[in-house]
């Protein structure tokens, strides 16, 4: 799977990049491509639910290599419980992101019920 889209905004000495990682997804254990975030100061996992969504969980996971085949570490989760809604969770320097783990990915850890989701990663540098 590849990064579906990427856009960057620079303002007041901060760079914010938005990556679209998953599109119209719902299946448990669907994982995105890994993103290099070694120099990030904050990460936000943003999940947009489609019509009919009533449940599901997306996890932001971290590993030391982009192709790590073991169990990735969980940084944060987003629980979806409503249709046509945006859900977010953020980790920053005060959390585990400061540990220097260079790669993160989104993973549907509990299948999405009733519809599909789009998943974005917002990286602040």
N, C-alpha and C positions, 0 to 999 in steps of 0.2 A: 504494500500500500504506500502511496506517496502523499506528500503534503498537497492538499487540494488547492489552496491559495495562500498568498502571503502579501501583507501590506505593512509598511513601516511609516511611522509618524515621529518626527523629532521636534521637541518643544522644551525650552528651558533646560538644556543640557541633559535631557532624558530622551532615550530612544524607546519607542513602544512598537513592537512587532506583533501582528495578529496573524496566527496560522490557523487555517481551517484544516482540521485533522480527520473528521468523520462526517459523512453526508448520508442522510436517510438511513441510519443504522439502527438496529434493534437487538441483534443477536448477542447473547452472553459470550464473553471472551473474545469479542472483536477488539483488536488492538490497532492503534494508529502507528504510523511511522514515528521513529524516535526523533526528537529535536534536541540539538546541542544548546544547552542553557548554562554552560559553565560560568559565564560572565553576567548572569541575570541577578538583579536585586529583588525581583518579585515575579511570581508566576500566578496567573489567574486561569482557572479552568472554567469555561463558560459553556453551558449546555442549553440549546434551544429545543424545546419539545414541539412536536407536531400535533395535529388534531388527533384526539383520542388517547393520547398518552396518559396513563394513570399511575405508573410506578416504574422503577428502575434505578440503577446506581452506576455512575461513571467514576472511575478512580484515576487520579493522576499518579503515575508510577515512575520510579527512578531507578537507574542502573549505571554502572561504571563504563559500559560499552553499549553502542547502539544495537548490536546484534546479540546481546546477552540472552542465553537460552534458559536460564533458571527463573526463579520467582522474583519478579521486580519488587522493590520496596514501595509501599504506599505512602504518598506525601499528603494527599487529601482526597476527599470524596465529595461528589455532588449527588444528592438523592432527588430524583424527580417524582412528583406526585400530582401533577396537573398538566393539562394540555395547553398548547400555545402560550408557553411561559418560558422566561429566561431564568436559569439558575446559575449561581456562581460560587466559587470557593477560591481563596487566595492563600498562598504561602509566600513568605518574604524572608529577608536576611535574619530575622529573629526566630524563624522556624528552621526546619531541616534543610532548606535550600542553601543555607550557608555552609553546609558540610562538604561542598565541592563535588557533588555527584553530577557528572556532565550531561547525562541524557535523561529525558523524560518522554513519556508517551501517555496517551489516554487509552483506557481499557474499560469496556462495558463489563463490569464485574457482576451485576445482576441484570438479567435480560430486561429490555424495555417492553412494558405491557401496553397494548392497545394502539401503538403507532410507532413512529420513528423519531430520531433525534439528529441534530447537527451538533458537532463538538468543535470548539475553538480553544486555542491556547494563546493567552496574551502574555508576552514576555516583556518586562521592563528592564532596561539596562541603564 
